[in-house]
């Protein structure tokens, strides 16, 4: 069961919000390549606030994801596209409903 996850909050600089939206939309291809990432969602809260939620089977899988290409792309965008470094938090899932 996918019982652990990550929740990331990403705040774009206003002039780069569309660039961040594009970066996240395109990152789904990287997520699809990560066999240890079970689910991956990118979302937009408002004009400049974005997020990512993903799930994993184990702590090792979660750690591998944090060392992967999506995290590297986000951290690489911090100085140019983001208002601050992404706020990435580990979460434990209490209940899950999937199709």
N, C-alpha and C positions, 0 to 999 in steps of 0.2 A: 504494500500500500504506500502511496505517496503521502507520507505524514510529516514531511518537513519542507519548508520553502524559504523563499527570499521575497521581501517586499522592498522595492526601491522607489524612492520619490526623487524626481528629477525636475529641477527648476531651470528653464531656459532663459537666456537673456532675451528680452522682448524682440529685438531685431533678428534673432536666430531661432525663434520658435518653430518656424516652418522647416528649418534645417534639422532640428531635433526630431520633429515629427517624421521626417523622411528617414533619418538615421534609424529610428526605432522600427518603422515599417519595414525597412530593408533588413533589419537584424533578424527577422523571423527566419530567414534562410540560414543564418548561422545557428539559430536555436534548433532548427530541423536537423542539422548535422551533429548536434550534441546528443548522442544516444543516452547519456546519463541524465539529461534534463527531460523529465516526464511531461510536464506541461509548461507553457510559456505564454504569457499575455503581456502585451504592451498597450497602454491606455493613456488617454488625455483627460485631465480633470478640468482644466480651463485653458485660457489662451497661452499660458506659459508653463503650466504645471503638468508633468507627465509622470508615468510610473510604469514599472514592470513587476509582474508577479510570476513566480515560477515555482515548480515543485520537484522533489527528488526523493529517491528511495533511502538514501543514506547521507550521513555527514560527509563522507568521502566524495560523494557525487556533488553535493552542494559546494564543497571546497574546490573541486575540479572546475565547476562552472565559474566560480569567482576568479579563477586563474585563466579563464578562457578568453576567446576573441570578443565576445559581447562586452564583458567587463572592461577589457582593454580599450575598446572603442569609446565607451562612456568616459573612462578616465582620461583618455586622450582628448576628448572634447571639452573637458572641464575649463581650460583656460580660454578657449575661443567661443564656444557655444553656450556654456552653462553659467548661471549666476553664482553657483557654488558647486562643490563636489557633490555627487549623488549621495543621498542618505539611504544606505543599504542596510536593511535589518533582517536577521534571521527570524523566522517564525516557525512555531509548531502548530500544525493543523489539528483542530479538535474534531472536525467532521468534514466530510467531503461528499459531494454529489456530482457525479460525472455522467454523461450520456451513456 
